[in-house]
Amino acid sequence: MEVDIMYHLLFAGSGLIGCGLAANALCHHQDVTLYDIRDADQVKDNLKNVLEKLVVAGVIKREESGVLLEKAHITHDLEEALEGKDAILECLPERLDIKQEFYKRAQSIQPDILIFSSTTAMFPSKLQKDMPHPEHILVGHPFNPSYMIPLIEIVGGEAVSEETINKAKAIYTAMGKKPIVCQKEVNGYIVQRANWAMFKSLLSAVEDGVASVEDIDTAFTYGPGMRAAILGQLLALDLGAKGGYGAMAQKYGDSLKSAMGIDPALFDDLVEGITLEKAHRPCELGQTNEEIEAFRDKAMAIFLKEILHFE
């Protein structure tokens, strides 16, 4: 793999998330240091276990995992750990006092260091409060398993500049991640906010006797879950109606408003956003409706046959 740029990264915390992200960085030839108060052998074992998961999944070869493991530097000395680093990926326990104590120590040693927190629920403004350099602290929320799922939700809050957000995106991209930006501090950020709404609906379906747990999961595995995984939810729905969201608002607007409380006027924002999304797609994934549908159908066929063994 050709490396466009190598970043020097410090991973603070060596649990499954920290080691998962560190493994991604190692696989993409980034310079990796792990800092933890745990015994160095335990940290190394944790990282080794994650690399083994990537071997089993077919992401890397077994001999490659050993080479990558030896490339990771492990230290208990924060001053040594921070030397020459571009950013810290903080994966400490989900306690504000622990995180902020670490931030203060890190910023006293290297004031300009960028700090990306893997927190699942804290707003960046909460993490930044009373810190020496709040403008250098942001959220970079990964998903479990962190070593496999590419998505990272970046949340900067008002204190973080667009330049810093772009630097974070570049670092995560170099690690093999797919960063997106949550532009406002909202509970659940982007994905969990939607997940919670869906979970509430599905929980009600089980409680009301609409369907069994198994049938609900089957519905998404063999149904719209495939579309969403391949295209994303909003683009998948746009392709589902001739003329896309513009025609959908006109054709189904009254029923959407009465049955679901959705104002069809809001579809105007989706029309513009979908047009931009199609234009920004890589050519090999399709940019016109016809090209995108062909890509979708091919991906679905592979998923059904090769992954689910369904014919």
C-alpha positions as CSV (number, residue, x, y, z in Angstrom):
1,M,0.0,0.0,0.0
2,E,1.4,3.4,-1.0
3,V,1.4,5.9,1.8
4,D,0.6,9.5,0.9
5,I,1.5,10.9,4.3
6,M,2.5,9.4,7.6
7,Y,1.1,10.8,10.8
8,H,2.7,10.3,14.2
9,L,-0.2,9.2,16.5
10,L,-0.5,8.6,20.2
11,F,-3.3,6.3,21.3
12,A,-4.1,6.9,25.0
13,G,-5.9,3.8,26.4
14,S,-5.4,0.3,25.2
15,G,-8.8,-1.3,25.5
16,L,-10.6,-2.7,22.5
17,I,-11.4,0.7,21.0
18,G,-7.9,2.1,21.5
19,C,-6.2,-1.0,20.2
20,G,-8.7,-1.3,17.4
21,L,-7.9,2.2,16.1
22,A,-4.2,1.6,16.6
23,A,-4.4,-1.5,14.6
24,N,-6.1,0.4,11.8
25,A,-3.4,3.0,11.9
26,L,-0.7,0.3,11.8
27,C,-2.3,-1.5,8.8
28,H,-2.2,1.8,6.9
29,H,1.5,2.4,7.8
30,Q,1.0,5.2,10.3
31,D,3.4,5.8,13.2
32,V,1.8,4.4,16.3
33,T,2.5,4.8,20.0
34,L,0.3,3.4,22.7
35,Y,0.2,5.1,26.1
36,D,-1.4,3.4,29.1
37,I,-0.8,2.9,32.8
38,R,-1.2,-0.9,32.3
39,D,1.7,-3.2,32.1
40,A,3.4,-3.0,28.7
41,D,2.9,-6.8,28.2
42,Q,-0.8,-6.5,28.7
43,V,-1.0,-3.6,26.2
44,K,0.9,-5.6,23.7
45,D,-1.4,-8.6,24.3
46,N,-4.5,-6.5,23.8
47,L,-3.1,-5.2,20.5
48,K,-2.0,-8.7,19.4
49,N,-5.6,-9.9,20.0
50,V,-7.0,-7.2,17.8
51,L,-4.5,-8.0,15.0
52,E,-5.5,-11.6,15.3
53,K,-9.1,-10.7,14.7
54,L,-8.0,-9.0,11.5
55,V,-6.1,-12.1,10.5
56,V,-9.2,-14.3,11.1
57,A,-11.3,-11.8,9.1
58,G,-8.9,-12.0,6.2
59,V,-7.9,-8.4,6.4
60,I,-4.2,-9.1,6.9
61,K,-1.9,-12.1,6.8
62,R,-0.7,-13.8,10.0
63,E,3.0,-13.0,9.2
64,E,2.0,-9.4,8.6
65,S,0.3,-9.1,12.1
66,G,3.6,-10.0,13.8
67,V,5.5,-7.3,11.8
68,L,2.8,-4.7,12.6
69,L,2.8,-5.6,16.3
70,E,6.6,-5.0,16.5
71,K,6.1,-1.6,14.9
72,A,3.9,-0.3,17.7
73,H,5.7,1.6,20.4
74,I,4.4,1.2,24.0
75,T,5.2,3.6,26.8
76,H,4.2,4.7,30.3
77,D,6.0,8.0,29.9
78,L,3.6,10.7,28.6
79,E,6.4,13.2,27.8
80,E,8.2,10.6,25.7
81,A,4.9,9.5,24.2
82,L,4.0,13.0,23.0
83,E,7.4,13.8,21.4
84,G,6.8,14.6,17.7
85,K,3.2,13.6,17.7
86,D,0.5,15.1,15.4
87,A,-2.5,14.0,17.4
88,I,-3.7,12.0,20.4
89,L,-6.6,9.6,19.9
90,E,-8.0,9.5,23.5
91,C,-9.7,6.2,24.3
92,L,-9.8,6.5,28.1
93,P,-12.7,5.4,30.4
94,E,-16.0,7.3,29.9
95,R,-15.4,9.6,32.8
96,L,-15.0,13.4,32.4
97,D,-12.6,13.8,35.3
98,I,-10.2,11.1,33.9
99,K,-10.3,12.6,30.4
100,Q,-9.8,16.2,31.5
101,E,-7.0,15.3,33.8
102,F,-5.2,13.6,30.9
103,Y,-5.9,16.6,28.6
104,K,-4.4,19.0,31.1
105,R,-1.3,16.9,31.4
106,A,-0.9,16.5,27.7
107,Q,-1.5,20.2,26.9
108,S,1.0,21.2,29.6
109,I,3.7,19.2,27.7
110,Q,2.7,20.0,24.1
111,P,0.2,22.9,23.9
112,D,-0.5,22.5,20.2
113,I,-1.3,18.8,20.2
114,L,-4.7,17.8,18.7
115,I,-6.8,15.6,20.9
116,F,-9.6,13.4,19.5
117,S,-11.8,11.8,22.1
118,S,-13.6,8.5,21.3
119,T,-16.4,9.3,23.7
120,T,-19.8,7.9,22.8
121,A,-21.9,10.5,24.5
122,M,-20.1,13.6,25.8
123,F,-20.3,16.8,23.8
124,P,-16.9,18.4,22.9
125,S,-17.9,21.6,24.7
126,K,-18.1,19.6,27.9
127,L,-14.6,18.0,27.2
128,Q,-13.2,21.5,26.3
129,K,-14.5,23.3,29.4
130,D,-11.7,24.8,31.5
131,M,-9.0,23.2,29.4
132,P,-5.9,25.3,28.6
133,H,-6.5,24.9,24.8
134,P,-10.1,24.0,24.1
135,E,-9.7,24.7,20.4
136,H,-7.5,21.6,20.1
137,I,-10.0,19.1,21.6
138,L,-12.8,17.4,19.6
139,V,-14.8,14.2,19.4
140,G,-13.8,11.4,17.0
141,H,-16.5,8.8,17.7
142,P,-15.8,5.3,16.3
143,F,-18.1,2.3,16.1
144,N,-17.8,-1.2,17.5
145,P,-15.9,-3.1,16.3
146,S,-13.5,-0.1,15.9
147,Y,-11.0,-2.2,14.0
148,M,-13.5,-3.1,11.3
149,I,-16.1,-0.3,10.9
150,P,-14.6,2.6,9.0
151,L,-17.0,5.3,10.2
152,I,-15.8,8.1,12.5
153,E,-18.2,10.9,13.6
154,I,-16.2,14.1,14.1
155,V,-17.8,16.7,16.4
156,G,-15.9,19.9,17.0
157,G,-18.4,22.3,18.6
158,E,-18.0,26.0,18.5
159,A,-14.4,26.1,19.8
160,V,-12.8,24.1,17.0
161,S,-12.0,25.7,13.6
162,E,-12.8,24.3,10.2
163,E,-9.0,24.0,9.6
164,T,-8.7,21.7,12.7
165,I,-11.7,19.7,11.6
166,N,-10.1,19.2,8.2
167,K,-6.8,18.1,9.8
168,A,-8.8,15.5,11.9
169,K,-10.5,14.3,8.7
170,A,-7.1,13.9,7.0
171,I,-5.6,11.9,9.9
172,Y,-8.6,9.6,10.1
173,T,-8.6,9.1,6.4
174,A,-4.9,8.2,6.5
175,M,-5.8,5.5,9.1
176,G,-8.2,3.9,6.7
177,K,-11.3,5.5,8.3
178,K,-14.3,7.2,6.7
179,P,-14.8,10.5,8.7
180,I,-18.0,12.5,8.6
181,V,-18.8,15.7,10.5
182,C,-21.6,16.3,12.9
183,Q,-22.1,20.0,12.7
184,K,-24.1,20.5,15.9
185,E,-23.9,19.1,19.4
186,V,-26.9,16.8,19.5
187,N,-27.6,13.8,21.7
188,G,-26.4,10.6,19.8
189,Y,-24.5,12.7,17.3
190,I,-25.6,11.5,13.8
191,V,-25.9,7.7,13.8
192,Q,-27.0,6.9,17.3
193,R,-29.6,9.6,17.1
194,A,-31.2,7.7,14.2
195,N,-30.5,4.3,15.8
196,W,-32.4,5.3,19.0
197,A,-35.4,6.4,17.0
198,M,-35.4,3.1,15.1
199,F,-34.8,1.1,18.2
200,K,-37.8,2.7,20.0
201,S,-40.0,1.9,17.0
202,L,-38.8,-1.7,16.8
203,L,-39.2,-2.2,20.5
204,S,-42.8,-1.0,20.3
205,A,-43.3,-3.5,17.4
206,V,-42.1,-6.4,19.6
207,E,-44.2,-5.2,22.7
208,D,-47.3,-4.7,20.5
209,G,-47.0,-8.2,19.0
210,V,-46.5,-6.9,15.5
211,A,-43.5,-9.2,14.8
212,S,-41.0,-11.4,16.6
213,V,-37.5,-10.3,17.3
214,E,-36.1,-12.8,14.8
215,D,-38.4,-11.6,12.0
216,I,-37.6,-8.0,12.6
217,D,-33.9,-8.7,12.3
218,T,-34.5,-10.9,9.3
219,A,-36.5,-8.1,7.7
220,F,-33.5,-5.7,7.8
221,T,-30.9,-8.3,7.0
222,Y,-32.7,-9.4,3.8
223,G,-34.5,-6.2,3.1
224,P,-33.8,-2.5,3.4
225,G,-30.7,-3.1,5.6
226,M,-28.9,-4.2,2.4
227,R,-29.8,-1.1,0.5
228,A,-28.7,1.2,3.4
229,A,-25.4,-0.6,3.7
230,I,-24.6,-0.2,0.0
231,L,-26.0,3.3,-0.7
232,G,-26.9,4.9,2.6
233,Q,-30.4,5.4,3.7
234,L,-31.3,8.7,2.1
235,L,-29.9,7.8,-1.4
236,A,-31.5,4.4,-1.2
237,L,-34.9,6.0,-0.6
238,D,-34.4,8.6,-3.4
239,L,-33.8,5.8,-5.9
240,G,-37.0,4.0,-4.7
241,A,-39.3,6.5,-6.3
242,K,-39.3,7.7,-9.9
243,G,-38.2,11.3,-9.8
244,G,-36.7,10.9,-6.4
245,Y,-37.5,13.1,-3.4
246,G,-38.9,15.9,-5.6
247,A,-41.6,13.6,-7.0
248,M,-42.1,11.9,-3.7
249,A,-43.1,15.1,-1.9
250,Q,-45.6,15.8,-4.5
251,K,-47.0,12.3,-4.8
252,Y,-47.0,11.2,-1.1
253,G,-46.8,14.5,0.7
254,D,-50.3,14.5,2.2
255,S,-50.1,10.9,3.4
256,L,-46.6,11.4,4.9
257,K,-47.9,14.4,6.8
258,S,-51.0,12.7,8.1
259,A,-49.5,9.3,8.9
260,M,-46.0,10.2,10.0
261,G,-46.0,14.0,10.7
262,I,-43.4,14.6,8.0
263,D,-43.6,18.1,6.3
264,P,-43.1,17.4,2.6
265,A,-41.5,20.9,2.3
266,L,-38.5,19.5,4.1
267,F,-37.8,17.3,1.1
268,D,-36.4,20.4,-0.7
269,D,-33.2,20.1,1.4
270,L,-32.9,16.4,0.5
271,V,-33.2,17.1,-3.3
272,E,-30.2,19.5,-3.2
273,G,-28.2,17.2,-0.9
274,I,-28.8,14.1,-3.0
275,T,-27.8,15.9,-6.2
276,L,-24.5,16.9,-4.5
277,E,-24.0,13.4,-3.1
278,K,-24.4,11.8,-6.6
279,A,-21.9,14.2,-8.1
280,H,-19.4,13.5,-5.3
281,R,-19.6,9.7,-5.7
282,P,-16.5,7.9,-7.2
283,C,-17.2,7.1,-10.8
284,E,-16.8,3.3,-10.2
285,L,-19.7,3.5,-7.7
286,G,-22.0,5.3,-10.2
287,Q,-23.1,8.9,-10.4
288,T,-26.3,8.7,-12.5
289,N,-29.4,6.8,-11.3
290,E,-28.8,4.1,-13.8
291,E,-25.1,3.6,-12.8
292,I,-25.9,3.7,-9.1
293,E,-28.7,1.1,-9.5
294,A,-26.4,-1.2,-11.4
295,F,-23.8,-0.9,-8.7
296,R,-26.4,-1.5,-6.0
297,D,-27.8,-4.6,-7.7
298,K,-24.3,-6.1,-8.2
299,A,-23.4,-5.5,-4.6
300,M,-26.6,-7.0,-3.4
301,A,-26.1,-10.1,-5.5
302,I,-22.6,-10.6,-4.0
303,F,-23.9,-10.0,-0.5
304,L,-26.7,-12.5,-0.9
305,K,-24.7,-15.2,-2.6
306,E,-21.3,-14.9,-1.0
307,I,-22.1,-13.6,2.5
308,L,-25.5,-14.9,3.3
309,H,-25.3,-18.0,0.9
310,F,-28.9,-17.1,-0.2
311,E,-29.9,-18.0,-3.8
